[in-house]
Amino acid sequence: MGSDLRLVLPLLRTLNLSPGLRLNYQVLCSSLAISVLELQETASQVNEIEPLLVQEGEDLVLTHKLDLLDPKEIQAQVNARGRFALKNVTTSTNAELMDELGQEEGLLSGDTLVAEIQTQGRSLRGTKWLTSIGTNIMLSLAFRFPSLQHLLGFSLAIGVATVTALEQLGVKDLKLKWPNDVEGRGKKLAGILIETVPVPGSSEIFAIVGVGLNVHHSHTIDRLIDRPYTCLDDMGYNLTRNEVCINLVNEIRYTASHFKRSGLSPFIDTWLRHDALLGRIVEVEISSHRRVMGRVSGVNNLGELILESNSGRTALRSGHIVSVRS
């Protein structure tokens, strides 16, 4: 996929607003101030990400109406706990927020970045978060904390915030899978990645909260993904990306503020009500050389997974679930 995707969203937004979702090549070139060759290259870039464009005679046609984000609508409805920006294309919303620390204005707690296309998004285990166009939410928020110690359990609170934001929109049957996944009907619906970066000239840190959530169906992700996943469409919910994005930003900003004052404790009851692993026997990979097994009895105020086994009780601060049994 070409690295310069700057014309992809202008092209798609133009077609998305056109009668019949189609426009003549020459009209498009004039509207976007580009050559026919640039238009053809951009159309190819779109179809490499998601098969959305077809040529019919002298027209370029969008195969279906896209649910593109509207920055004005979102900006008008998110609360004022930080700045908000929507970018057409970025490598990674998390990485871009981190880069802002070195810029003149710097980061403010609550600053939020959302992207339509993310070319190098990644998950907790370093795997790539697959991108499409107009189907998922990819956002990052920055929050300032006194130290790393104050972040213990924060990822679980963000999981609770994600579930709460969706339940406010009527979504049911949501579960939280320790440490960082939101599931819908047993399949992955959303993932959370929290990274930290020191505040220059201070002992404080910024926590960069990345959330990826599947709203609509994507043929490209279907083809490339190697594990079960779901989206809100497949779960039977007809929601727009705008309303999902607005609720996510507002709830995560509120949760971060509440967590900074009170820690994880206020969120544990909600976590336990949605805990996908509670009472189940799991095997957890701690490192490449060590695995532990036990029955999940919940989480503690530090966000640790509590396992019960014949050898006693174990609290795990991190790890990867490799198997789950009833």
C-alpha positions in Angstrom: 0.0 0.0 0.0 1.4 3.4 -1.0 2.5 5.6 1.9 1.0 8.8 0.6 -2.7 8.5 1.3 -3.5 12.2 1.5 -6.1 12.2 -1.3 -8.0 9.0 -0.2 -10.4 10.7 2.2 -11.0 13.8 0.0 -11.9 11.5 -2.9 -14.2 9.3 -0.7 -15.9 12.3 0.9 -16.6 13.9 -2.5 -18.1 10.7 -3.9 -20.0 10.0 -0.6 -21.9 13.3 -1.1 -22.5 12.9 -4.8 -25.9 11.9 -6.3 -25.9 8.2 -6.9 -22.4 8.0 -5.2 -20.8 8.6 -8.6 -19.0 11.3 -10.5 -17.3 11.7 -13.9 -13.5 11.3 -13.9 -13.0 14.8 -15.3 -15.4 16.4 -12.8 -13.5 14.6 -9.9 -10.1 15.7 -11.2 -11.4 19.3 -11.4 -13.0 19.2 -8.0 -9.9 17.7 -6.3 -7.4 19.7 -8.4 -5.5 16.5 -9.5 -4.6 14.8 -12.7 -6.3 11.7 -14.1 -3.2 9.6 -13.2 -3.3 10.8 -9.6 -7.0 10.0 -9.4 -6.4 6.5 -10.7 -3.5 5.9 -8.3 -5.7 7.2 -5.4 -8.6 4.9 -6.4 -6.1 1.9 -6.4 -4.9 2.9 -2.9 -8.6 2.9 -1.7 -9.2 -0.5 -3.1 -6.0 -1.9 -1.5 -7.4 -0.9 1.9 -11.1 -1.8 1.2 -12.8 -2.7 -2.2 -15.0 0.4 -2.4 -14.5 1.9 -5.9 -15.5 0.7 -9.4 -15.2 2.3 -12.8 -18.4 2.5 -14.9 -17.7 4.1 -18.3 -16.3 7.5 -17.6 -17.6 7.5 -14.0 -15.9 6.5 -10.7 -18.5 4.9 -8.5 -18.6 4.2 -4.7 -20.0 0.8 -4.1 -22.0 1.9 -1.0 -22.6 4.9 1.3 -19.8 5.3 3.8 -20.3 6.1 7.5 -17.5 8.7 7.7 -16.8 10.7 10.8 -18.0 14.3 11.1 -15.5 16.3 13.1 -17.9 19.2 13.6 -20.7 16.9 15.0 -18.2 15.2 17.3 -16.6 18.4 18.5 -20.0 19.8 19.3 -20.9 16.9 21.6 -17.7 15.9 23.4 -17.1 17.4 26.8 -14.4 20.0 27.3 -11.8 17.9 29.1 -9.1 18.4 26.5 -8.7 19.1 22.8 -10.1 17.0 20.0 -8.7 16.4 16.5 -9.7 14.1 13.6 -7.1 13.2 11.0 -7.7 11.5 7.7 -4.6 9.4 7.9 -2.0 8.7 10.5 0.5 5.9 11.2 -0.7 5.4 14.7 -3.0 7.6 16.9 -1.0 6.6 20.0 2.4 7.4 18.4 1.2 10.7 17.1 0.0 11.9 20.5 3.3 10.8 22.0 5.1 12.9 19.3 3.1 16.0 20.4 5.1 16.0 23.8 8.1 17.4 21.9 6.1 20.1 20.1 5.7 23.7 21.3 2.1 23.4 22.6 2.7 19.9 24.0 0.0 17.6 25.4 -2.9 18.4 27.7 -4.7 15.9 29.8 -7.7 14.7 27.9 -6.3 15.5 24.4 -8.0 13.2 21.9 -7.0 12.1 18.4 -9.2 10.1 16.1 -8.2 8.8 12.6 -10.1 7.6 9.6 -7.1 5.5 8.4 -4.3 4.2 10.6 -1.5 2.5 8.8 0.6 1.1 11.6 -1.9 0.6 14.5 -0.9 -2.2 16.9 -2.3 -4.2 19.8 -1.0 -5.0 23.3 1.0 -7.9 22.1 2.5 -6.0 19.2 0.3 -7.4 16.5 -1.2 -5.1 13.9 -4.6 -3.6 14.4 -6.0 -4.0 10.9 -7.4 -0.9 9.3 -10.3 -0.4 6.9 -12.3 2.7 5.8 -15.5 3.8 7.5 -16.0 0.7 9.5 -14.2 1.0 12.9 -13.2 3.6 15.5 -9.5 4.2 16.1 -8.8 6.8 18.8 -6.2 7.8 21.4 -6.5 10.0 24.5 -3.7 11.4 26.7 -3.9 11.6 30.5 -1.3 13.0 32.9 -0.5 11.0 36.0 1.9 11.6 38.9 3.8 8.3 38.3 3.6 4.8 36.9 2.4 3.5 40.2 -0.8 5.6 39.9 -1.7 3.7 36.7 -2.1 0.2 38.2 -5.5 -1.1 37.0 -6.1 1.8 34.6 -6.5 -0.5 31.6 -9.4 -2.3 33.4 -11.1 1.0 34.1 -10.8 1.9 30.4 -12.4 -1.4 29.6 -15.3 -0.5 31.9 -15.6 2.9 30.3 -15.8 1.3 26.8 -18.5 -1.1 27.9 -20.4 1.7 29.7 -20.2 4.0 26.6 -21.7 1.2 24.4 -24.4 0.2 27.0 -25.6 3.9 27.0 -26.3 3.4 23.3 -28.3 0.2 24.0 -25.7 -2.4 23.3 -26.0 -5.6 25.4 -24.2 -8.9 25.9 -20.8 -7.3 26.4 -18.0 -8.9 28.3 -14.6 -7.8 29.5 -11.6 -10.2 29.0 -8.6 -9.5 31.2 -6.5 -7.5 30.6 -7.5 -5.5 27.6 -10.3 -6.9 25.4 -14.0 -6.1 25.1 -16.1 -9.0 23.7 -19.5 -9.2 22.1 -21.2 -12.6 22.2 -17.9 -14.3 22.8 -15.9 -12.6 20.0 -13.5 -9.7 20.2 -15.3 -6.3 19.6 -12.7 -3.9 20.9 -9.1 -3.8 22.1 -7.3 -1.4 24.4 -3.6 -0.4 24.4 -2.1 1.9 27.0 1.4 3.2 26.6 3.3 5.6 28.8 5.7 8.4 28.1 7.6 10.6 30.6 6.7 14.3 30.9 9.9 16.3 30.0 11.5 17.9 33.0 9.1 16.2 35.4 8.6 12.9 37.3 5.1 12.7 35.9 4.0 10.6 33.0 1.4 10.7 30.3 -0.7 7.6 29.7 -1.7 7.3 26.1 -4.9 5.3 25.8 -5.6 3.7 22.5 -9.0 2.1 21.7 -9.9 0.2 18.5 -13.6 -0.8 18.2 -15.4 -2.5 15.3 -18.6 -0.7 14.3 -19.4 -2.0 10.8 -18.5 -5.1 8.8 -15.3 -5.0 6.7 -14.6 -7.5 3.9 -10.8 -6.7 4.1 -10.6 -7.5 7.9 -12.7 -10.7 7.2 -10.1 -11.8 4.7 -7.0 -10.9 6.8 -7.9 -11.6 10.4 -7.0 -15.0 11.9 -9.2 -15.0 15.0 -12.9 -14.6 15.8 -14.1 -11.0 15.9 -17.3 -9.2 15.7 -18.7 -5.7 15.1 -21.8 -3.8 16.3 -23.5 -4.4 12.9 -23.1 -8.2 13.3 -24.4 -7.9 16.8 -27.6 -6.3 15.5 -27.0 -2.7 16.4 -27.4 0.0 13.8 -25.2 2.7 15.3 -23.2 5.5 13.5 -19.5 5.9 14.1 -20.1 9.5 15.2 -22.4 8.5 18.1 -20.1 5.7 19.1 -17.0 8.0 19.0 -18.8 10.7 21.0 -19.8 8.3 23.7 -16.4 6.7 23.9 -14.5 10.0 24.2 -16.9 11.4 26.9 -16.9 8.2 29.0 -13.2 7.6 28.8 -12.5 11.2 29.8 -14.8 10.9 32.7 -13.4 7.6 33.8 -9.8 8.8 33.7 -10.7 11.8 35.9 -12.5 9.5 38.4 -9.7 6.9 38.3 -7.1 9.6 39.0 -9.0 10.5 42.2 -10.1 7.1 43.4 -8.2 4.3 41.6 -9.8 1.1 40.3 -12.0 0.4 43.3 -15.1 2.3 42.0 -15.0 0.3 38.8 -14.5 -3.3 40.1 -18.2 -4.2 40.6 -18.9 -3.2 37.0 -15.9 -5.2 35.8 -17.0 -8.3 37.7 -20.5 -8.1 36.2 -19.0 -8.2 32.8 -16.0 -10.5 33.5 -15.7 -13.1 30.7 -13.3 -15.2 32.8 -14.9 -15.3 36.2 -15.2 -18.8 37.5 -13.4 -20.3 34.5 -10.1 -22.2 34.4 -7.5 -20.3 32.5 -3.9 -20.9 31.5 -1.8 -17.7 31.4 1.5 -17.2 29.8 3.7 -15.0 32.0 6.8 -15.3 29.9 8.2 -17.5 27.2 9.3 -19.9 29.9 6.5 -19.7 32.4 2.8 -20.5 32.4 0.3 -20.7 35.3 -3.2 -22.2 35.6 -6.1 -21.7 37.9 -9.7 -20.7 38.4 -10.4 -17.0 38.0 -12.0 -15.5 41.1 -11.9 -11.9 40.0 -9.5 -8.9 40.0 -8.1 -6.8 42.8 -7.7 -3.0 43.3 -4.4 -3.1 41.4 -6.0 -4.7 38.3 -4.4 -8.0 38.9 -6.1 -11.2 37.8 -6.7 -13.5 40.8 -6.3 -17.3 40.2 -7.1 -20.0 42.7 -5.5 -23.4 42.4 -4.4 -26.4 44.6 -1.2 -24.5 45.3 -3.1 -21.4 46.6 -3.9 -18.0 45.3 -1.9 -16.1 42.6 -2.2 -12.5 41.6 -1.1 -11.7 38.0 -0.3 -8.2 37.0 0.3 -9.1 33.4 0.2 -12.0 31.0 -1.5 -13.5 28.0 -4.5 -15.9 28.2 -3.6 -18.9 26.2 -6.6 -21.2 27.0 -9.9 -21.0 28.8 -12.1 -23.8 30.1 -15.4 -23.9 31.9 
